Amino acid sequence: MKKYVFSLLIAASVANINQAFAQKEAYETTVDGVKVIVQPSGNSIVEIQAIIKGGVQNYSADKMGIEALAMSALTECGTANHDKNSFKNQLDKVSATVFGYTNKNFAVLRMNCIKGDFDTVWPLFSEALTQPKFDGKEFTRIQQDAINNLKANESQPDVAIDKYADKIAFANRDYAKDPEGTVEILQKLTPEQTKAYYEGILTRSRMLIVVVADMDRATLESKLKVLLDGIKQGPAFDFKKSFFRVYKNTFSSENKDLATNYVEGITSGPEAGTPDFDAFQVAMRIFAQRHFLEVRTNNGLSYAPQSWFSSGATSVAKFSVSTTQPDKYIAVFDKLVDQVKTDGFKADEVADMKVTYLTGFYYKNETNNAQASSIASNEVVYGDWKRSLTLVGDVKKLTTEEVSDAFRKYIGNIIWVYQGDPKKVNPLLYTNGTLHKADNPVNN
């Protein structure tokens, strides 16, 4: 009865999503050749994100980390008119935010402020984007911070296994590159190199601007025109997407002295924007629940087993576990996958997960920042910023068969990686398991 009532409440919340997020209609325009997407917010907050497309496609493997350093330097190394402290002090006076970051698909410089403080914050945002200083002393500071953060992250086993998995699975692909770089690479980067790199990628041909705010259109376009007039056009840029195909099960390992052992697997997923994409999103969420139940609850093999769909220029499904019994885990995993492939998902599972997925999606997009980030990601990765507005209808239409078939189609051969005690694992169980026998049109 409780589950039934909860399902009704969730269904009611999804049915009212459009009302809860009722805003003036979003629109797109073009300013100096740059696409600008505007979502009126219905509140007094201004969120603006300047996107530079490409991410790991923009640099070679021996320059990993340079884009992350460059985006951090925009606000941490001062600008033409402000040193770092002056820049920060002006923002602090009005409790505003301006900072940059990057990921595998694109870089972002974002600003967030109250509408009444826009005229104070906008010049700082413009300076950071177009007139960064790359002061040597401050650069050395953020460089050391980046190295310290990298070392701290690499000491986290969950982070380390995921990075190792990407390195093995995406060898000779752009996605093998880590945006955080390596200690050796970061130590060699200079302010001059990093500034030159940034100036090379700051072109209108790579840019997208997303605004979530209630602003007069003419005023906004006038401000953006002045901003973009100072940025060169640059050569045409093509954001490349690629399908990840796994031809056979493989196993790679690293001997590490850890309290437990870490296993991660990577396999195919549908490209962003393809017909199977939404069905696979739902399928992986259901599988994650089953995976957790079987691995932790029913077999006590791990505290926090995970399964997820990682989407981007290259989209993949991932499975991760920390366990003292890795060989028992792979037996449980193989059996679970075979069961799903044979029987498919249940109608009530799919119905519940569609509602949960949509509720979570819109709940996470309540803030102006989250809405802007969603629009940016959908435009760059999916090639359709309106996806965030049409998702409800698209997901509601999915059938149980479509969700089950999406799982069957993409979950086949897997690249497995392992960190821990080599005596605790038998690689043959990962390379000669039942998965490689699956009649899978994608992976075989």
N, C-alpha and C positions, 0 to 999 in steps of 0.2 A: 504493500500500500504506500509506504514511504517513497519507494522508487517511482511509483506511478505519479504521485503528487509532485515529486521533484521534476519528472519529465514534463509534466504539464506546465510547471513554472518556467522551465527552460524554454519550452516551445512558445510560451506566451511572450517571453522576452525577445526571441528571434522575430516573432510576428510583428513586434513593435519596434524593431531596429530602425526602420526608416523614420518613424516618428521621433524616437529618442535622439537620432542623429540628424534631425531635420535642419538643414542649412540651405542658404541660397545656392543655386546651381553652380557647380564648379565650371571653369572654362579654361581654354588654352589660347594663347596668343603668341606672336613672334616679335621679338625686339632685337634688331640688328642681327637677324639670322639665328637667334637662340630661342628655343622653345621655352615658354614661361607658362606654368600651370598654376592656376589660382583657385583655391578653395576658400570661399568666404567662411569665417569661423563662427559668427554669432556671439563672439565674446571680445574682450578688450586686449587680448594677447596677440602679438605679431610674431610669427615664426617664418623665417626665410631661410631656405637652404640653397646654396650654390653647389651644384653637382659637377664633378669632373669625371667623365666616364673612363672606364678601362681597368682600373685597379691593377691586378697582377699582369695584365696585358701590356702595361705601360713601361715596364722595366725588365731588364735581363736578370737572371738568377744571381749574378754577382753583385747586384745592386738592391737585393731584397732589404726592405726597411727604409729605403730612401724616401718613398712617398709618405710613409707614416711620420718620419722626422720632419719632412717639409710641411705637412699639414699642421703639425704641432708648432713649428716655428712661426707660422703666420701670426699667432697671437702671443707666443711666449718669447719671441726675440725682438719685439718692438716693431714699429712701422716708421715710415718716413717722417712723421710728425710727432710720434710718441715713443718714448722708451717703454720697456715692458711694464714698469711700475706705474707710469702715468696712464698707460692703456688700461691696465687692470683697475686702477683707482676710479677712472671715469665710469667704467662698467659697474663697479661696486656701489657707487653713489646712487645708481638707479636700479640696483638689483637685476641687472641684465646679464645676458650670456652671449659670448661670441667665442667659438672654438672650432678647431678642425680635427678631422679623423679620416681614416680610410679603412676599406675592407677589400675583399678579393675582387669586387666588381666595380667599385667607384669610390671617389673621395668626396668629402663634404666639408664645406665651411658653413656653419649655421649661426644664426642670431635669433635671440628670443628676448622680447621685452614687452612692457606695457605700451599700448598704443600711444599714450601721452608722452612717452620717452623716445619715440621713434626717431625724432630729429636729432637726438643726442647719440643714439646708438648706430644709426645708419652710416654716418661718416667713419666710425671706427670699423664697422664691418667692411666698408668699401676700401679703406686703407689696408686692412689685413689681407684682403683678397688681391689687390692690385699694387700695393706699395710695401710689401713686407721687407724688413731690414736685414734679417739673418745675421744679427749681431754676433760676433765671434764668441764673446764671453758667455752670452746667454745660450748660444748653440751648444757649447761644451756642456753646459748644465743639463739641457734637455737630452743631449746625446747620452750622458751618463745615466739620467733617469730612465731612458729607454732601455739601456743595457741592464740596469737593475731590475726593471719590470720583466724583461725577457728572462733573466735568470730565475726570478721568483716564479714566473709562470711555468718554466721548464722543470722546476722542482715539484710541481703539482702532477702527480701521476696521471690524472684524468686528462690534463692538457697535453702532457707528453705523449700519451698513446695516440691521441687524435692527430697530433702533428706528425708522428711517425707513420700513421696510417696514410695521411695525405701524401707524404714523401714517397712512400712505396707505391701506392695506387696510381698516383698522377705523375710518375716519373716521365720526364721529357714533355710534360704538358705545363701550361701556365699555372694550373691549379696546384702544382707541386710547390710553388713559391709561397713562402710565409710572409705576409705583409709586415710582420714584426721584425723580420730579418734574422740575422745571427749575430752573436757577440763579435765575431771576427769581422764581419762586414760593417757593422755599425761603428766599430772602432776606427775604421779607415775613412769613413765619410767626412768630408770637410764642408764648412758653410758654403764655400764657393761652388762645389759640386752639387750640393743640395739645392741651392738657389737656382743654378742653371737648369737642373732637372725640372724644378717647379715652373720656371718661365717657359720651358719647352712644352709642358702639358696644359698650361693655362691658355687655352685657345677657345674661341667661340664655337668651333666645330666639335669640341668635346663636351660642351657645357649644356646644362639643363638647370633651370631655376624653378623652384617650387615655393609658393607663398600660401600660407594658411593664415588668413587675417581678413578683417573687414577694412579694406582700403579703397579709396577712390581709384578707379582704373586709370584715369588720365594721369593722376599724380604718381601712381606706382610705375607706369610705363615711362614717364619722364625721368624718374630716379634711375630706373634700370638702364635707360638709354645712355645716361651720363656714365654710369658704371661700365657698361659694355663698350663704349667708345674707346676706352683705354686698354682694351684687350684685343690682341690680334686675331684674325680669322683662323689662320692655321689650315693645314691640309685636311681633307675630308677624313673622318674617323669612322671606322666600322667596328662596332662592338660585337665580338665573335662569340657565338655559342656553339658548344660541341656536345655530342652524345657520348656518354661513357659506356663502353662495351667491355664486358668481362668474358674472355674466351674460355678460361678454365679456373678452377679453384687453385689458389696459391696460398702459401704460408711463409711468413718471414718473422724472425724473432730477434730480440735483443736480450742478452743476459743482464738483468738488473737486480740489485739487492733491495727488494721491496717487501713490505709486510704481507702483501698478497700479490697475486698475478693479475695482469691486465690484458684483456683480449678485445680487439675491435675488428669488425668486418665492414667492407665497403662493396656495394654492388650498384647496378644500374638504377636509374630513375628517369622518368620522362622529362624531356626538355621543357623549360618554362614556356607556356603559351601553346603547348600541344594539347590535343583532345583528351589524353589520359591524365593530364596533370592534376586536376581537382579530385578525380577518382582515386588517384594514388595517394594524395594528401590524406584523404579519409581512411584509405586502407592502412597506411602506415600508422595512423593514430590508433586504430583498432588493434593492429598487431602489437603495438607498444604495450597496450593494456594486457594482452594475452601473454606477451613475453615476460612482463613483470610478474604476472600471476604464476606462470609456470616456473620461472627461474628462482624467484624469491619465495613466494608463498608456498608453493607446492613442493619445491625441492630444496629450499634453503641454501642455494648456491651463491647468492650475492645479496648485498644490502640494497643496491640501487642499480639494477640492470636497466639499460636504456635502448630504445630503438627510435630512430627519427629519420625524416626526409630533409636533406640539406639541399636547398634549391639555389641556383645561381646560374652563371654562364655555363657551368657544368653541374648538373643535378645528380645527386646520388642518394641511395639509402644507406644508413649506417646502423650498426648494432654494436653495443659496447657493454662490457661487464668486468667487474673486479671479482676474482674468485680464487679460492684455494684449491678448487677442483676443476681446472679448465677442460679436461677430457670429458668429465661428466656433463659440463655445460654444453659442449658441442653436440653431445648425444641428445640432450633435451632440446636444443635449438633445431637440429635436423628433424626431429620428430614433430615439433610444432609447425615448422614450415611445410612439411609433407601433409600434415593434417589440414592446414589452411588451403593448400593447393588442391587437395582432394575434395574437401567438403565446402570450401568457400566460406564467406562470412554469413552470419545470420541476419535476417531482415531487421530484427529489433536492434542489433548491434549497429548496423549501418544507419538506421533512423536516429538512434540516440547520438551517434558520433557526428552526424551532419549538423545536428542542433548544437552540440557542444563545440564543434569546430567554429561555427559561425558566431556563437556567443563569445567565445574567446577572442576571435579575430576583431570583433567590434569593441569588445571591452578594452582590449589593448590599444585601440585607436581613439580613446576618449580625448587625449590631449592634442593640442595643435602640433607639437613636436612629433608625436607618433603618427598623426595623419600625414604630415609632410613626408616623413620617412617612408610610409607605406606607398604614397603616390610616387615618390622618387624611385623606390625599388621596383614597383610595377612598371614604370615607364622604361627604366634602363634594362632590367632583366627580362620582363615579359613583353616589352614593346607595346604596352597598353595600360596607361595610367588609370583608365576608367574601370579596370578590373576590380579595384577596391569598392566601386560603386555597384557593380553587377554581380558580385560574388554570391550574394544571397540566392538569387534566381538560379545561377549556374549550379550551385551545390544542391539546392533543393531538387533539381531535376535528376540528380544521379540515382541510378537504380542499384539494387544489391548486386546484380550480375555485373554491372560495370565496375563496381568497386572490387569485387572478387577477381574479375578478369584482369584488372590493372595489376593487382598483386601477383597473379600467376605469370603475367607477361614479363615483369621486370625483375622479380626475385628469383635468381638462378645461381649461376656461378658467383663465388665471392672471393675477394682478396682479403685474407685474414692476416693480422699482425699480432704479435705477442711480446710483452715485456714482463720479465720476472724470472723465476727459477726454471731453467731449461729441462731439469729432471722431472718436472711436474706435468709436462705436456708431450703428447705424441703427435707430431706434425701430420702423420698419415691420416689421422682421423679428420683433419681439416681439408686435406687435398683429395681423399678418396671416399668422402662421405656421400650421402644420397643426393646431395644437391646437384652434383655434376651430371647426374643421370637424367635430370629433368628435361622434358621435351619443351625447351623454351626458345621461341623464335627470336628473342632479343639477345639472349646471352649465349646461345649455342650456334 
